[in-house]
């Protein structure tokens, strides 16, 4: 059994998308059994490819400590989407069992409307105070590499976004320089309430592979990554195609109805004569 589990984990790790499709197609109870057998980090890596509704239905059947562990380990935007798809009772039970850090992050994401920038952001990116020197900023990033991205977001003491730089520029700067002198002050960002369409349409995606998300007062919340934007883009295209198909079917139905009525009118005219089909003029 241990060998089978190891082989399963190896397959899921190398082929997360086919594994996700397989989990979605399984009966929910069978998928829950598979999820229980997988290591937390392996399961966390495949959840981004599983439809949130499928993941939610399955995680409701696993032991609560398994659900808590995997939702703590997976991306926060993914975890929030799964929790949204759960029933109130299991969602509440999981939220109560999460660690303080994971619980705060997920509650923050759940505050925002589904599909908005605030609901889709990654809150685990570490901002750096503008009063830090370059050396201090690099040391801070080295201590927490899991929360480090290519872009380094610079904030005030009250966490308002005021600049951005990147690791390459940071490493090329003089160690004693303050970040406020290194960072670019004009930062392309997304408001937390931005819709999916607004996120996809933002022109800065042509230059950056992540965009910061800010509150109305400018407070830094996290980032939307390029891969998330592409997922939104695909969903919007699929929705537009579905809507177009519905409109086309409706238009064809209307034309068919008009054509049929015209054919009936023509047949009546041919059989009865125009005077009888057009009325007596009164």
C-alpha positions, 0 to 999 in steps of 0.5 A: 500500500505504501508503494501505491501511495508513493507512485500516486504522489509521484504521478500527481506531482509530475502531472497535476492537471490530469490528476485534477481531472481524474479527481473531479471525475471520481465519485466524491467519496473515492476522491476524498479517500485519495486526498486522505492518502496524499501528503499535504504538500502534494495535495496542496500543489494539485488543488489549484487545478481542481474546480473549487466546487469539486475540491470543496465537496471532497474536502468536506468528507475528509477529516477536518485536520486534513482539510485544515492542513491542505488549505493552510498549505495551498495558495490563499486565493485557491483556499478562499475559492474552495471555502466559498464553495463549501456549505456554511457549517463545514466552512465555519468548522475549518475556519475555526481550526485554522492557524491565526496567520492562515485564518486571518489571510483567508478571512481577508480574502473572503471579505471581497466579492467573488472574482474581484482582485481582493478575492484573487490576490496572493497575500503572502508576498512580503512588502518592505518598508521604504525606510529600510536600506538595500542591505536590510531589505535583502536580509529581510527577503533572505529570511523569508524566501517563501514570501519573496517574489521577483518584484519588491513592493515598498510600503510606508509604516502604515503599509501604503504602497509607494514604490516598486523595484525588483531583485536585480535592481536591488542587488545592483544598488549600493547596500547603504542606499534607502529603498525610497531612492531605489524604488520606482514611485509610479506603481501600476496597481489594481484596486481591491474591488476590480472586477475580472474584466478590469483585471484582464484588461489592465494594460500593465500586463504587457510589462509585468508578470504580477500586479499589486492590489491595494485598498482604496486608501492605498494600503498594500494587500498582495499581488495578482499573478500573471497565471491567475490573470490568464485563468480569468481570461480563459473563463471570460472567453468561455463565458462569451462563447457560451453567451454568443451560442445562446444569442445565436440559437435565439436568433435562429429560433426567431428567424425560424419562427418568422419563416414558418409564419411567412410560409403559413401565410403564403399557403393560406393566401394561395388556398383562400385568396388574398381578400380572405387572408387580408380581411375585409378592410374594416 
